[in-house]
Amino acid sequence: METLIFLVGGIFLGFLLRKKNKLREGVEKSITVMIWVLLLFLGIAIGANQQVVDNIHIIGGKAIVLTLGGVLGSIACSYVVYLKYFKR
């Protein structure tokens, strides 16, 4: 519930402050830095988990399969949409 409250509050503040370009630039830069910090902490948590480290080859293989499936599925769906709606 807290997440939803913060999200709605952020949307409201963004709506009120949408004309403030300098503030928006500062927010965008701070979001980028926060994402980097979160990725760093995620990497630390993964590296500290011995079970993940021991099975990284299995996890990596599954990640590759999921990635390829997602990309190939997106390409196939895009092609179907192209044929149906854009090709004349």
N, C-alpha and C positions, 0 to 999 in steps of 0.2 A: 504494500500500500504506500510505503514511503517513496518508492521509486516513482509511482504514478503521480504523487503530490509534487515531487521535484520536477518531473517532466512537464506537468501542466503549469507549474510556476515558471519554469524556464521558457515555455512557449509564450506565456503572458508577458514576461519581462522582455523577451525578444520582440514581441509585437509593439510594446511601448517604446523600445529603444531602437527600432529598426532604422531610423534616420541618422543615427550616430555612427558614422563610418569609422572613426578612430577607435571607438569602443569595440565595434565588430571586428576590426583587424586584430586588436589585442586579444579578444576572445578566441578568434581562429588560431592565433599563434599559441595561446595557452592550451587549447584543445590538442594541438599537435604534440606539444611537450608532454601533456598528460598521457596521451596514447603511447608515446615512447617509454614513459616511466612504467605504465601498465604492462607493456610488452617485456620490459626488463624484469619486472617482478614475476611475470608468468614464466619467463625463461629460468629464473632462479628457482621457482617452485618445481618446474619440470626437472631441472638438473639435480635437485635435492631428493627427488623421488626415485629411489633405487629400482623399484618395479618398472617404472617408465623407462629408465635408462637401460635396464636389462632387455626390454622388449621393443627398443626403438626401431629395430629392423622390421618387426611385424607391424607396428603402428605406422611406420613410414610407408610400407607396402600398401596397407589399407588406405592411407591418405592419397597415394598416387592413383589407386583404382577409383576412389570417390571423385578425385579431381578430374580425371579423364572422363569418367561417366557424366559428370556435370557439364563439362565443356562440350563433349560430343552430343549430349542430349540438347544443350542449348543451340548448338549449330543445326541439329536436325529440326528442332522446332522452328528456328528462325527461317530455315529453308522452306518449310511447309507454309509458314505465314507469308513469305515472299511469293511463293507460287500462287497461293490463294488470293492475296490481296493486291500485289504490286505488279506481277507479270501480266502483260496484256497480249 
